[in-house]
Amino acid sequence: MKSNYRKAFNELKKLGAPVYIHPDDKERFDISAEEPKSDRWLSYYSDIRPSDWNFGINPIIDEILTKHDLYCEWVNPAHVRVYDL
């Protein structure tokens, strides 16, 4: 995993975000929407998320990823994957 991914991963993990490295793509990391308390970080469904979350993603995630030149995108309702800007 590249340095910027590792830094963002560790920063999010330290905050308690449900981050993990997917076994099929060890160059990136994912953030789960299915772990206990994941709804503090992600919510695919608009009726159960705060209105200030862009696309169901907690602004803290966006802030940390942007700081490391990364962004995330929904893969399916279960998780987002992190990519280079």
Secondary structure, DSSP 8 states (H G I E B T S, - for coil): --HHHHHHHHHHHHHT--EE--TT-TTS-EEESSSTTGGGTB-SSGGGS-TTSBTTB-HHHHHHHHHTTEEEEEEETTEEEEEE-
